[in-house]
């Protein structure tokens, strides 16, 4: 598995304007450094404590993205340094991010995670909940977060039509909101489906196994 070759090939393939988030969860620091040496700086993790350990040990010009489900009691660990939280899936989590960002005296960029998968296991706000949150007075009072767009996870399936349907629904929803709220980022697509996501307007793809190889969870 040649990590540096994989990441360079992937970047050549991505259209201009699409950001690659290298998903390094469960991967050792050596693997991250191999990708880092190619000039790549944006890495994504799905556990707050694992990400914080890596942040402490690795070069400080890495941009860390939280892509996994984030519990409110874990926000404080990542608030000092996180560049972007992709997975804000409830009003209560957004409130906590604002609170912890205020303590750190910094503004944290966030994406609202919208539920698009037809399967039940995925976290996320419904489209109605997303619109209600954005329109709320509470949201307008948050001075320490900036919501820069939306994130979605499609169903884990090989059914291309279903993936197009799910990504297409989020693309349409994003386009409806983006001018009103100044959105610039639509985070959709992982190793198995990022090409379809890009065809539906994704500006940010979250790719792990196509760079680092399959994960070992043991």
C-alpha positions in Angstrom: 0.0 0.0 0.0 1.8 3.2 -1.2 0.1 6.0 0.7 1.9 8.8 -0.9 1.2 7.4 -4.4 -2.5 6.9 -3.5 -3.0 10.4 -2.3 -1.2 12.0 -5.3 -3.2 9.9 -7.7 -6.4 10.9 -6.0 -5.6 14.6 -6.0 -4.9 14.5 -9.7 -8.3 13.0 -10.3 -10.3 15.4 -8.2 -11.7 18.4 -10.0 -10.6 21.9 -9.1 -12.6 23.3 -6.1 -13.0 19.9 -4.4 -11.1 19.5 -1.1 -9.7 16.1 -0.1 -10.1 15.2 3.6 -7.8 12.2 4.2 -9.6 10.1 6.8 -6.9 8.8 9.1 -9.0 7.2 11.9 -7.4 4.1 13.4 -4.2 4.8 11.4 -0.8 5.3 13.1 1.0 8.6 13.0 3.6 7.1 10.5 0.9 6.7 7.9 -0.3 10.2 8.4 3.2 11.5 8.1 3.6 9.6 4.8 0.6 11.5 3.4 1.9 14.7 5.0 5.2 14.5 3.2 3.3 14.7 -0.2 2.2 18.2 1.0 -1.3 17.1 2.2 -2.5 18.9 5.3 -6.2 18.1 5.8 -7.0 15.0 7.9 -10.2 13.7 9.3 -10.9 11.7 12.5 -14.0 10.3 14.0 -13.1 10.1 17.7 -12.3 13.2 19.7 -9.7 11.6 22.0 -7.8 9.9 19.1 -7.7 13.1 17.2 -6.5 15.1 20.2 -3.6 12.6 20.7 -2.6 12.9 17.1 -2.9 16.7 17.2 -0.5 16.8 20.2 2.1 14.7 18.5 2.0 15.7 14.8 3.0 18.9 13.0 0.9 21.9 13.9 0.1 23.0 10.4 -2.2 20.0 10.0 -5.9 21.0 9.7 -8.0 18.5 11.7 -11.5 17.8 10.7 -14.0 16.0 13.0 -16.1 13.8 10.7 -17.6 11.3 13.2 -20.6 11.5 15.5 -19.5 13.9 18.3 -20.8 13.6 21.8 -21.4 16.9 23.6 -19.1 16.0 26.5 -16.2 15.5 24.0 -16.4 19.0 22.4 -14.1 20.5 25.0 -11.2 18.2 23.9 -11.2 19.4 20.3 -12.3 23.0 20.7 -8.8 24.4 21.1 -7.6 23.3 17.6 -10.3 21.7 15.4 -10.5 23.3 11.9 -13.9 22.1 10.9 -16.6 19.9 12.5 -18.5 18.1 9.7 -20.9 16.3 12.0 -23.1 18.8 13.8 -26.3 16.7 14.0 -28.4 18.5 16.7 -29.1 22.0 18.0 -27.8 20.9 21.4 -24.4 20.0 19.9 -24.2 23.3 18.1 -24.9 25.1 21.3 -22.1 23.2 23.1 -19.6 23.9 20.2 -20.4 27.7 20.6 -19.9 27.5 24.3 -16.6 25.7 24.1 -15.4 27.9 21.3 -16.2 31.0 23.4 -14.0 29.6 26.2 -11.1 29.2 23.7 -11.8 32.7 22.3 -11.9 31.3 18.7 -14.5 30.8 16.1 -15.1 27.2 15.0 -16.3 26.4 11.5 -19.1 23.8 11.3 -21.2 21.9 8.9 -24.7 20.7 9.7 -25.1 17.0 9.1 -28.3 16.3 7.2 -29.8 12.8 7.2 -30.1 11.7 3.6 -29.5 7.9 3.9 -32.6 5.7 3.5 -31.1 3.4 6.1 -31.8 4.1 9.7 -28.3 4.0 11.2 -27.1 7.4 10.2 -27.1 10.5 12.4 -28.3 13.8 11.2 -30.9 16.5 11.1 -33.9 16.3 8.8 -34.2 19.0 6.2 -37.0 20.6 8.1 -35.0 20.6 11.4 -32.0 22.1 9.5 -34.1 25.0 8.2 -35.7 25.5 11.6 -32.3 25.6 13.3 -30.9 28.1 10.8 -33.9 30.4 11.1 -34.0 30.3 14.9 -33.1 33.3 17.1 -30.9 31.0 19.2 -28.8 30.3 16.1 -28.4 34.0 15.4 -27.0 34.5 18.9 -24.1 32.1 18.4 -21.0 34.3 17.9 -18.3 31.7 18.2 -19.4 29.3 15.3 -19.7 29.8 11.6 -21.8 27.3 9.7 -20.2 27.1 6.3 -22.3 24.4 4.7 -23.8 20.9 5.0 -22.6 17.4 5.3 -24.3 14.1 4.3 -23.6 10.4 4.4 -25.3 8.2 1.8 -26.4 4.7 2.5 -23.6 2.1 2.3 -24.7 0.4 -0.9 -23.5 -0.4 -4.4 -26.8 0.8 -5.8 -25.7 3.8 -7.9 -29.3 5.0 -8.5 -29.9 5.1 -4.7 -26.6 7.0 -4.2 -27.5 9.5 -6.9 -30.9 10.0 -5.4 -29.5 10.6 -1.9 -26.7 12.9 -3.0 -29.0 14.6 -5.4 -31.5 15.4 -2.6 -28.8 17.1 -0.5 -27.4 19.0 -3.5 -30.8 20.5 -4.2 -31.2 21.4 -0.5 -27.8 22.9 -0.3 -28.4 25.0 -3.4 -31.7 26.2 -1.9 -29.9 27.5 1.3 -26.4 28.5 0.2 -27.0 32.1 -0.9 -29.2 32.9 2.0 -26.7 31.6 4.6 -23.4 32.2 2.7 -22.6 28.5 2.5 -19.4 27.5 0.6 -19.0 23.8 1.5 -20.9 20.6 0.8 -19.2 17.6 2.3 -20.4 14.4 0.6 -18.7 11.2 -0.6 -16.3 8.6 0.8 -13.9 6.1 -0.7 -16.7 4.0 -2.4 -18.9 6.8 -3.7 -17.0 10.1 -4.0 -17.2 10.3 -7.8 -21.0 10.2 -7.6 -20.9 12.8 -4.8 -18.7 15.1 -6.9 -21.2 14.8 -9.8 -23.8 16.1 -7.4 -21.8 19.2 -6.3 -19.7 18.0 -3.4 -16.9 20.4 -2.6 -15.3 18.1 0.0 -14.7 14.4 -0.1 -13.8 12.2 2.9 -11.6 9.4 1.7 -9.8 6.9 4.0 -9.4 3.4 2.7 -8.6 4.4 -0.9 -5.5 6.3 0.6 -4.5 4.3 3.7 -5.9 0.8 2.9 -8.6 -1.0 4.8 -9.0 -0.3 8.5 -8.1 -2.7 11.2 -10.6 -2.3 14.1 -9.2 -5.1 16.2 
